[in-house]
Amino acid sequence: MSADPPIYSFRYKHDPARHKHIGPMAQDVMRRFPDKVSSGSDGFLRIKMDHLPPGITANDLAQPVQRADHATAMWRWAKVFDYWSKQ
């Protein structure tokens, strides 16, 4: 079994406030969980947020780091990867 996808710290180019986010890249998620990634109409890959573990919402994962510390964001993604690996 491969390791969980890496987690990155990043900022969206289109965000004028330049908020920092933490999460995996869809390309990395696709290698381990191909059914959890889709391609948008713009051609960009996106992580599907419809099958998350109880107690974690898509909003929890998408919030900027200013509202969730780094350790909490990392913990949430680890819970998601663990949940997906058991499905």
Order of alpha helices (4+ residues) and beta strands (2+ residues): beta-beta-alpha-beta-beta-alpha-alpha
